[in-house]
Amino acid sequence: MKKVLILGGGFAGVEAAIYLKKNNYDVTLVTNRDYFYIYPTSIWIPTREKSFEDICVDMNALKDAHGFNLIIDEVKNISAKNGIVEFTSGLHINDYKHLVLAMGASKMKHNGLEHTLSICGNPENSLLIRDKIDELIAKGSGKICFGFGGNPKDSSAVRGGPAFELLFNVHNLLKKKGIRDNYELTFFAPMAEPGKRMGPQALKMMDKYFSRLSIKQHFGKKIKKFEKNGIVFEDDTRLESDFTMFIPAGDGHDVVKDSDLPKNEAGFVKIDDHCNVAFSDIDTFCEREDMSRPHNIYAIGDVAALEGCDWRAKQGHIAEIMAKNVARNIKEKDNGGISFEGYHEHLNILCIMDSGDGASFIYRDNKRAFMLPMPIVGHWLKKAWGLYCRNSKLGKFPRIPGM
């Protein structure tokens, strides 16, 4: 049985492990956490609608459900030339036929970032955000700022949706408690039109939401630094904040940046449409008996450099499409075939943006872009998706294509 080594236990890595096992490969998944974290539903931890445990799926339970091998460790070094992966424990692995990179991304480094918390950062941040919200509610008033940043070297690395969602959920929480008027909520971003990638209709509707919910806006100025009680912008203007939730843009994974893998300017792994790592030497992809020479290497999810239209974005469902394609393409290649699946044709933006008392369905591809408000029912649809995600990953529910 041919061996596949997968680095990363997020949406991309877990999906790749599931489908490669279905294709009868000997799969080893290495991740630095003993749980799979459902990031899209973590927005409810700070408002106490969900517990931390509700958002986690035991990685050992996933291993048992699908039969892949599991190692809890941290990637330290990747040598594509020698076909060796080194881990912080001292473990070295080189006895694999295929290597799938799915380690996610690092974050852009901002001056004073330690004065912020991100709902898209380490999972434990969600608990710290919850505690800060509780603290401000106990105080009885305050100024709370929510925002996200961009990566000028790779526009696909922005993750703004969860910032909007958490803002709207906190607004709804304060409203239900009857104390919303005591708090100043501000949304900030360095770009002039945050959310533009969702399409013109969504951009207009978001502006209406901000006005209707009395949420202040601070757009179009680059961030100079974060301070304990505020944000300083490039023109030295300052936005006061008792608590700042900020999602930095993605940046190339630190291990990738230090490796001999091909990278774009931002440090993401260069790939072709089939998710093969795009080495300049095409012979790199050939099968080799000499274990000291390169293997078949693929990159999926946030670790990879996405190509395509300006509005492209790294989302979980795109990571899963890339993972399924790689599983199929590996089998096709090993069987001597040439019919490979690409990710370009599947690029779109797809999300249910939750507000705590409803949601909006957002979709964009090369042909259309729209935002459909779903009062009340949208909130419960997203919660239902969270249950589906957990149980389908564990094999308790059948998988629905595209979900």
C-alpha positions as CSV (number, residue, x, y, z in Angstrom):
1,M,0.0,0.0,0.0
2,K,1.5,3.4,-1.1
3,K,2.2,5.9,1.7
4,V,0.9,9.4,1.8
5,L,2.1,11.9,4.5
6,I,-0.2,14.9,5.2
7,L,1.0,17.9,7.1
8,G,-1.9,19.8,8.8
9,G,-5.1,18.9,10.5
10,G,-7.5,21.7,9.3
11,F,-10.2,21.5,6.7
12,A,-7.7,20.7,3.9
13,G,-5.6,18.1,5.8
14,V,-8.5,16.2,7.3
15,E,-10.4,16.1,4.0
16,A,-7.4,14.8,2.2
17,A,-6.9,12.1,4.8
18,I,-10.5,11.0,4.5
19,Y,-10.5,10.7,0.7
20,L,-7.1,9.2,0.4
21,K,-8.1,6.5,2.8
22,K,-11.2,5.8,0.7
23,N,-8.7,5.3,-2.2
24,N,-6.9,2.7,-0.1
25,Y,-3.7,4.6,0.7
26,D,-1.6,4.2,3.8
27,V,-2.2,7.7,5.2
28,T,-0.4,9.5,8.0
29,L,-1.7,12.9,9.1
30,V,0.5,15.1,11.3
31,T,-1.0,18.0,13.2
32,N,0.0,20.2,16.1
33,R,-3.5,19.9,17.8
34,D,-5.3,16.8,19.1
35,Y,-8.6,18.3,17.8
36,F,-10.1,19.5,14.5
37,Y,-11.4,23.1,15.1
38,I,-14.5,24.2,13.2
39,Y,-13.4,27.9,12.8
40,P,-16.6,29.1,11.0
41,T,-18.7,28.4,14.1
42,S,-16.2,29.7,16.7
43,I,-17.9,33.1,16.4
44,W,-20.4,31.9,19.0
45,I,-17.9,31.2,21.7
46,P,-17.3,34.9,22.7
47,T,-21.1,35.3,23.0
48,R,-21.5,32.1,24.9
49,E,-23.9,30.5,22.4
50,K,-21.4,27.7,22.1
51,S,-18.7,26.2,24.3
52,F,-15.1,25.6,23.2
53,E,-15.8,21.9,23.3
54,D,-18.7,22.3,20.9
55,I,-16.3,23.6,18.2
56,C,-13.7,20.9,18.6
57,V,-13.8,17.4,17.1
58,D,-11.4,14.9,18.7
59,M,-8.7,14.0,16.2
60,N,-8.4,10.5,17.6
61,A,-12.1,10.0,16.9
62,L,-11.5,11.1,13.3
63,K,-8.6,8.8,13.1
64,D,-10.7,5.9,14.3
65,A,-13.6,6.7,12.1
66,H,-11.5,6.8,8.9
67,G,-8.5,4.6,9.7
68,F,-5.6,7.0,9.0
69,N,-2.5,7.2,11.1
70,L,-2.2,10.2,13.4
71,I,0.8,11.9,14.9
72,I,0.6,15.0,17.1
73,D,3.6,17.1,16.4
74,E,4.8,20.4,14.9
75,V,6.5,20.7,11.5
76,K,10.0,22.1,12.0
77,N,11.6,21.8,8.6
78,I,10.8,20.6,5.1
79,S,13.5,19.6,2.6
80,A,11.8,19.0,-0.8
81,K,15.2,18.3,-2.4
82,N,15.9,15.4,0.0
83,G,12.3,14.4,0.6
84,I,12.6,14.7,4.4
85,V,10.2,16.4,6.9
86,E,11.6,17.2,10.4
87,F,9.4,17.8,13.4
88,T,10.0,19.6,16.7
89,S,10.0,16.3,18.6
90,G,13.1,15.2,16.7
91,L,11.1,12.9,14.4
92,H,12.1,12.7,10.8
93,I,9.9,11.2,8.1
94,N,11.0,10.3,4.5
95,D,9.3,7.0,3.8
96,Y,6.3,8.3,1.8
97,K,5.3,8.2,-1.8
98,H,3.3,11.4,-1.8
99,L,3.5,14.5,0.5
100,V,0.5,16.8,1.0
101,L,1.1,20.2,2.5
102,A,-1.9,21.5,4.4
103,M,-0.4,23.4,7.3
104,G,-2.3,26.6,6.9
105,A,-0.7,30.0,7.0
106,S,1.1,32.3,9.3
107,K,-0.2,35.8,10.0
108,M,1.0,39.3,8.9
109,K,3.0,40.9,11.7
110,H,1.7,44.3,12.9
111,N,3.4,46.6,15.4
112,G,1.6,46.1,18.8
113,L,-0.5,43.1,17.6
114,E,-0.2,41.7,21.2
115,H,-2.8,44.3,22.2
116,T,-5.4,42.6,20.0
117,L,-7.1,39.2,19.8
118,S,-8.2,37.4,16.6
119,I,-11.2,35.0,16.2
120,C,-9.2,33.4,13.4
121,G,-6.0,33.0,15.4
122,N,-5.1,30.3,17.9
123,P,-8.4,28.6,19.0
124,E,-7.8,29.6,22.6
125,N,-8.2,33.2,21.5
126,S,-11.9,32.7,21.3
127,L,-12.0,32.1,25.0
128,L,-9.9,35.2,25.7
129,I,-12.3,37.3,23.5
130,R,-15.2,35.9,25.4
131,D,-13.6,37.0,28.7
132,K,-13.0,40.5,27.3
133,I,-16.6,40.8,26.2
134,D,-17.8,39.6,29.6
135,E,-15.5,42.1,31.3
136,L,-16.9,45.0,29.3
137,I,-20.4,43.9,29.9
138,A,-19.7,43.8,33.6
139,K,-18.2,47.3,33.3
140,G,-21.5,48.6,31.8
141,S,-20.1,50.5,28.9
142,G,-17.1,50.7,26.5
143,K,-15.7,51.1,23.1
144,I,-15.1,47.9,21.0
145,C,-13.3,47.8,17.7
146,F,-13.5,45.0,15.1
147,G,-11.4,44.8,12.0
148,F,-9.2,42.9,9.6
149,G,-6.1,43.6,7.5
150,G,-4.8,42.8,4.1
151,N,-1.6,41.4,2.6
152,P,-0.4,43.7,-0.2
153,K,1.6,40.8,-1.7
154,D,-1.4,38.4,-2.0
155,S,-5.0,39.7,-2.0
156,S,-6.4,36.2,-1.5
157,A,-5.1,36.0,2.0
158,V,-7.7,38.3,3.5
159,R,-10.2,36.8,6.0
160,G,-12.8,39.4,6.8
161,G,-16.1,37.5,7.1
162,P,-15.6,36.3,10.7
163,A,-14.8,39.9,11.8
164,F,-18.2,41.0,10.4
165,E,-19.9,38.1,12.0
166,L,-18.4,38.6,15.4
167,L,-19.3,42.3,15.3
168,F,-22.9,41.6,14.4
169,N,-23.2,38.9,17.1
170,V,-21.8,41.1,19.8
171,H,-24.2,43.9,18.7
172,N,-27.0,41.4,19.0
173,L,-25.8,40.2,22.4
174,L,-25.7,43.7,23.8
175,K,-29.1,44.5,22.3
176,K,-30.7,41.4,23.9
177,K,-29.2,42.5,27.3
178,G,-30.7,46.0,26.7
179,I,-27.4,47.8,27.0
180,R,-26.4,48.3,23.3
181,D,-26.7,52.1,23.7
182,N,-23.9,52.0,26.3
183,Y,-21.3,50.7,23.8
184,E,-19.6,52.3,20.8
185,L,-18.9,49.6,18.2
186,T,-16.6,50.4,15.3
187,F,-15.5,48.4,12.3
188,F,-12.1,49.3,10.8
189,A,-10.0,48.2,7.9
190,P,-7.1,49.6,5.9
191,M,-8.8,49.2,2.6
192,A,-11.3,51.8,1.3
193,E,-14.1,49.2,0.7
194,P,-13.8,46.2,3.0
195,G,-16.0,43.4,1.8
196,K,-15.7,44.5,-1.9
197,R,-14.7,41.0,-2.9
198,M,-18.2,39.8,-2.0
199,G,-19.6,41.8,-4.8
200,P,-21.3,45.2,-5.3
201,Q,-24.7,44.2,-3.9
202,A,-23.1,42.8,-0.7
203,L,-21.0,45.9,-0.3
204,K,-24.1,48.2,-0.5
205,M,-26.0,46.0,1.9
206,M,-23.2,45.9,4.4
207,D,-23.1,49.7,4.4
208,K,-26.9,49.7,5.2
209,Y,-26.3,47.3,8.0
210,F,-23.7,49.5,9.6
211,S,-26.0,52.5,9.4
212,R,-29.1,50.7,10.7
213,L,-27.1,49.1,13.6
214,S,-25.3,52.4,14.6
215,I,-21.9,50.9,13.9
216,K,-19.2,53.4,13.2
217,Q,-16.8,52.9,10.2
218,H,-13.1,53.7,9.9
219,F,-11.9,52.7,6.4
220,G,-9.1,53.5,4.0
221,K,-6.2,54.2,6.3
222,K,-3.2,51.9,6.8
223,I,-2.6,50.7,10.4
224,K,0.6,52.1,12.0
225,K,0.4,50.3,15.3
226,F,-1.9,48.9,17.9
227,E,-1.9,50.1,21.5
228,K,-3.4,48.9,24.7
229,N,-6.3,51.3,24.4
230,G,-6.5,52.1,20.7
231,I,-5.3,51.9,17.1
232,V,-3.0,54.4,15.5
233,F,-3.2,54.9,11.7
234,E,-0.7,56.1,9.1
235,D,-1.7,59.7,9.4
236,D,-1.3,59.5,13.2
237,T,-5.0,59.7,13.8
238,R,-6.1,57.4,16.7
239,L,-9.2,55.2,17.3
240,E,-9.9,54.7,21.0
241,S,-10.7,51.1,22.0
242,D,-11.3,49.3,25.2
243,F,-10.9,46.0,23.3
244,T,-9.7,45.4,19.7
245,M,-10.6,42.2,17.8
246,F,-8.4,42.2,14.7
247,I,-7.8,39.5,12.1
248,P,-4.4,39.9,10.4
249,A,-4.2,38.8,6.8
250,G,-2.6,35.5,6.1
251,D,1.1,35.3,5.3
252,G,3.3,32.5,4.1
253,H,3.9,29.7,6.6
254,D,7.1,30.3,8.5
255,V,8.3,26.7,7.8
256,V,7.6,27.2,4.1
257,K,9.4,30.5,3.9
258,D,12.5,28.8,5.3
259,S,12.2,25.8,3.0
260,D,13.4,25.0,-0.6
261,L,9.8,24.9,-1.8
262,P,8.8,27.3,-4.6
263,K,7.0,30.3,-3.1
264,N,5.2,33.4,-4.4
265,E,6.1,36.9,-3.1
266,A,4.0,36.5,0.1
267,G,5.6,33.1,0.9
268,F,2.7,30.8,-0.2
269,V,3.6,27.6,-2.0
270,K,3.3,27.9,-5.8
271,I,1.1,25.3,-7.3
272,D,-0.5,24.5,-10.6
273,D,-4.2,24.0,-11.2
274,H,-4.0,20.3,-10.0
275,C,-2.3,21.4,-6.8
276,N,1.1,20.0,-7.7
277,V,3.8,22.1,-6.1
278,A,5.1,24.1,-9.1
279,F,8.9,23.3,-9.1
280,S,10.6,24.7,-12.1
281,D,12.1,21.3,-12.8
282,I,9.2,19.3,-14.1
283,D,11.1,16.1,-13.4
284,T,10.5,16.7,-9.7
285,F,7.1,15.1,-10.1
286,C,8.3,11.9,-11.6
287,E,8.3,8.7,-9.4
288,R,11.7,8.0,-7.9
289,E,13.1,5.0,-6.1
290,D,15.9,7.0,-4.6
291,M,14.4,8.3,-1.3
292,S,17.0,11.1,-1.1
293,R,15.4,12.8,-4.1
294,P,12.1,14.7,-4.4
295,H,8.7,13.0,-4.1
296,N,5.3,14.0,-5.5
297,I,4.4,17.1,-3.5
298,Y,1.1,18.9,-3.3
299,A,-0.1,22.0,-1.5
300,I,-3.8,22.6,-0.5
301,G,-5.7,25.2,1.5
302,D,-4.2,28.3,3.1
303,V,-0.6,27.2,2.6
304,A,-1.0,27.4,-1.2
305,A,-0.8,30.4,-3.5
306,L,-4.2,30.6,-5.2
307,E,-4.3,31.9,-8.7
308,G,-7.3,33.5,-10.4
309,C,-9.5,36.6,-10.3
310,D,-8.9,39.5,-8.0
311,W,-11.8,38.6,-5.7
312,R,-10.6,35.0,-5.0
313,A,-10.4,34.2,-1.3
314,K,-9.1,31.3,0.8
315,Q,-12.1,29.6,2.4
316,G,-12.7,26.2,3.9
317,H,-14.8,24.8,1.1
318,I,-12.1,25.7,-1.4
319,A,-9.6,23.9,0.7
320,E,-11.8,20.8,0.8
321,I,-12.2,20.9,-3.0
322,M,-8.5,21.1,-3.4
323,A,-8.1,18.1,-1.0
324,K,-10.6,16.0,-2.9
325,N,-8.9,16.8,-6.1
326,V,-5.5,15.8,-4.8
327,A,-6.8,12.5,-3.5
328,R,-8.3,11.8,-6.9
329,N,-5.3,13.0,-8.8
330,I,-2.9,11.0,-6.7
331,K,-4.8,7.8,-7.5
332,E,-5.1,8.8,-11.2
333,K,-1.3,9.4,-11.4
334,D,-0.5,6.1,-9.6
335,N,-2.7,4.3,-12.1
336,G,-0.9,5.8,-15.0
337,G,-3.8,8.2,-16.0
338,I,-3.7,11.7,-17.2
339,S,-7.2,13.0,-16.4
340,F,-6.6,15.3,-13.5
341,E,-9.0,17.6,-11.6
342,G,-8.2,21.3,-11.2
343,Y,-9.4,23.8,-8.6
344,H,-9.6,26.9,-10.8
345,E,-13.1,26.1,-12.1
346,H,-14.4,25.8,-8.6
347,L,-13.2,29.1,-7.3
348,N,-16.0,31.1,-5.7
349,I,-17.0,32.9,-2.5
350,L,-19.6,31.1,-0.5
351,C,-20.7,31.7,3.1
352,I,-23.5,32.2,5.4
353,M,-22.7,35.4,7.3
354,D,-24.3,35.1,10.7
355,S,-25.5,38.0,12.8
356,G,-26.8,36.3,15.9
357,D,-30.5,36.9,15.0
358,G,-30.3,35.9,11.3
359,A,-27.8,35.7,8.5
360,S,-27.1,36.5,4.9
361,F,-26.2,34.0,2.2
362,I,-23.3,35.4,0.1
363,Y,-22.2,33.9,-3.2
364,R,-19.8,35.1,-5.9
365,D,-18.2,33.5,-9.0
366,N,-17.1,34.6,-12.4
367,K,-20.7,35.0,-13.6
368,R,-22.6,36.4,-10.7
369,A,-22.5,37.9,-7.2
370,F,-25.3,38.3,-4.7
371,M,-26.2,38.6,-1.0
372,L,-29.5,37.1,0.2
373,P,-30.8,38.2,3.7
374,M,-32.2,35.3,5.7
375,P,-33.7,36.8,8.9
376,I,-33.9,34.3,11.8
377,V,-33.7,31.1,9.7
378,G,-30.2,31.9,8.5
379,H,-28.8,31.8,12.1
380,W,-30.3,28.3,12.6
381,L,-29.1,27.2,9.2
382,K,-25.5,28.0,10.1
383,K,-25.9,26.2,13.4
384,A,-27.3,23.2,11.6
385,W,-24.2,23.3,9.2
386,G,-22.0,23.2,12.3
387,L,-23.6,20.0,13.4
388,Y,-23.4,18.6,9.9
389,C,-19.7,19.5,9.7
390,R,-18.9,17.7,12.9
391,N,-21.0,14.6,12.3
392,S,-20.2,14.2,8.6
393,K,-16.4,14.4,9.4
394,L,-17.0,11.6,11.9
395,G,-18.8,9.5,9.3
396,K,-22.1,9.7,11.2
397,F,-23.9,11.7,8.5
398,P,-23.5,11.2,4.7
399,R,-21.4,13.8,3.0
400,I,-23.3,16.3,0.8
401,P,-21.3,17.5,-2.3
402,G,-20.2,21.1,-1.9
403,M,-20.7,21.1,1.9
